[in-house]
């Protein structure tokens, strides 16, 4: 399933900037198939992948027999090429996806201008929606701003729940740092508040940059 177990809802820091995306992710687990697809979008490094993986891990915990697939759109393209050029026909790829209960696709924008792959994804998408299987997608922009994606896919991406993740404020960034410290099995007592404020203020463009600055500090 390509899920990384350390991405959970418990260690995802919720703030005003990502609360709706967090609630939608919980909804995907509690009421799968009711909003299809759930489409999360933001600039890079703001937690989309964490949420996708957390959805998968929570869903698998709730439904142990379910088949969950987390995949990037680039991996989807590579799988399509492998099936299409290999001994098996591309139709068998669709047959494989027909067995999926929860499909999580990261960075859907990378399907741009790949017409054959778009057609396959269109068929997979329709198949899973018809079977009321939950699909969650992420992108760096809302559906109607996707370039190189055909209207028939954009329309379907827009037909569910589309939610943006904004830039986090300083208070949330400090809470993220405190979560990182806790997960590193360190005591908050060894970090002065001024240090956390400094990191949040100077390395707060996105969560990934903040985590990098924190790792450099520890090193």
N, C-alpha and C positions, 0 to 999 in steps of 0.2 A: 504493500500500500504506500510505501515511500514516506510514511509518517515518522516524524521525530518526536519521541515521547515527551521531551522536555518543554515542548510548546503546549501550554495548557491555558485554560481560562483563569485558573488560580494565580498564575504568575504574569497575567496581562494587566498592566496598570490602566485603569479606566479614568478618563477625565472628560471634560466637556467637549473636547475636540474629537473624541472617538466613541463617545457613549452610544450613539445611534448604531454605529457599525458593530459595536460589541453586542448590543441588544438584538440586532438582526442575526448575528452569528449564533446567539443562544436560541433564537427562534428557529433557525435551520435545524438544530438538534431536537428541539422539543416538538416542532410541527413540520417535519420534513415534507416537502412537496407542496406546501400551502402557498408559498411565494417562490415562483420559479421564473428566471433564476434570481438569486441574490447576487447583486453586482456591487462590489466594494471598489472604490477608486480613490487614489491619492498620489502625491508625489512619492518617490522612492524613499524607503527607510522609515515609514510611519506605522508599521505594524500589520500590514495586510497579510503577509505570509504567516506571521504568528497566529493571526485569527483563523486563517484557512486551516492551518495545522491543528489548532485547538478545536475547531469544529470537528475535524476528522477523529481526533483522539477521544473527544467526548461522545461522539456518535458511536464509535467502536466500543466504548465502555458501556454505553446504554444498550447497544444491540451487538453483542459479541459475535453473532453469526453473520452479521452484515458484511458486505464487500465494499470497502471504501478505497477510493483511488485519489491520491493527490498527485498532480502532474503539472509541469509547466507547459505552456503552449509550445515551447521549443522542443520539449520531449515528445509532445504529441506529433509534431511534424516529423521528428526522427523516427518515431514508431510507424507513422504512415509510410514513410519512405522504405523502411525495412520490410514492411508487409507488402507494399506495392511492387517492390523490386525483387522480393525473395520468392521462395517456392510457393508461398501462400498468396491467395488473392487478397486484395484490399478489403473485400467484403468480410473476411474473417476478423478484421480489426473491428468492424461494426458489431459483429457477433460477440466479440470479447466485451466491448463496452455495454452490450445489452445485459450483461450479468452484473453490472455495477449498481449498487444501491445508493451511493453518495459519490458524486463526482465533484472534485475540487480542482479548478484550473487556475494557475497563477500566471499573471502577465499575458492576458488574452490578446493584448495589442500586437504581440509578435506573430499572430496569424495573418497579419497584413500582407496583401499581395501574393498569398500562397493559395491559388484558386482551388487546386485539387484537394488540399487539406481543408480548406474552408467548406467545400462540398461535403467531405466526410464528416466534419464537425457538425455541420447543419443537420445531417441525417442522424448522428448520434444524439444531438441535442433534442431533436423532435421525438426520437424514440424514448429517451429517458423521461421527458416531460409527459408524454402520453401514458407512461407507466407510473407517473406521480413519484418519480425518484428525484431527490433534491440535487440541484446543481448550484454551485457557488463559484463565481468568477471574480478575479481581480484585474485591475487595469490601472494605468497611470492617468486615465482621463475618463469622463463619463461616456456612455455608449454613443451618444450623438456626436461626439468629437473624435471617434475612432477613424483613422485614415486607412484606406486600403482594405476596408472590411465591407462586404456587400450589404445593401440595405436590408435584405431578408434576414441577415444575422443581427444587424443593429436593431431592427424592429423587435426581434425576439429577446435580445439582451435588455431592451428597454421595457419589456412587458412584465417584469417582475418588480423587484425592490432594488432601486439604485441609491446607494448611500456613499457620501464622501467622507473622508477623514481629513480634518484640517491640521494646521500646524499646532503642536502642543504648546501650552503656556509654560512659564518657568516653574510654577508650582508642581505641575504634572511631571516635568522633567526631573525635578528633585525626587519625587516619589518613585520614578523609574530607577533612578540611581540607588535609592534605598532598597528597592527590590533586588537590584543587581548585587548589592553588598550582602544582603540576606542570602541570596542564592550562592554567593561565593563563600558562605560559612564564615563570614567575618563579622565583627561587632561594629555597630554604628558608632560606638564610642570613640573609635580611633580616627573617625573622620569629622573634622570641624564643619559646622554648617556653612562657614565662609567658603570652604573648598567645594562643597556640593553646589552652592550658589554660583561659584566661579565657573564650574564645569557646565552647569545648565545655561548660564548666560553666554558663554563663549563657544560652546559646542552644541548648541541646541537647534541647529537647522533641521535635523531629523534624529530619530531615535538611534539609528545605526551609527551616525557620527558621534553621538553622545557615548554609546557603548564603546566605541573605539578609543575615545579620550580616556574613559574609565580604565580600560585594559592597559593603556599606555602608562597611566598613573600607577597601577598595581605593579607593572613591570619595573 
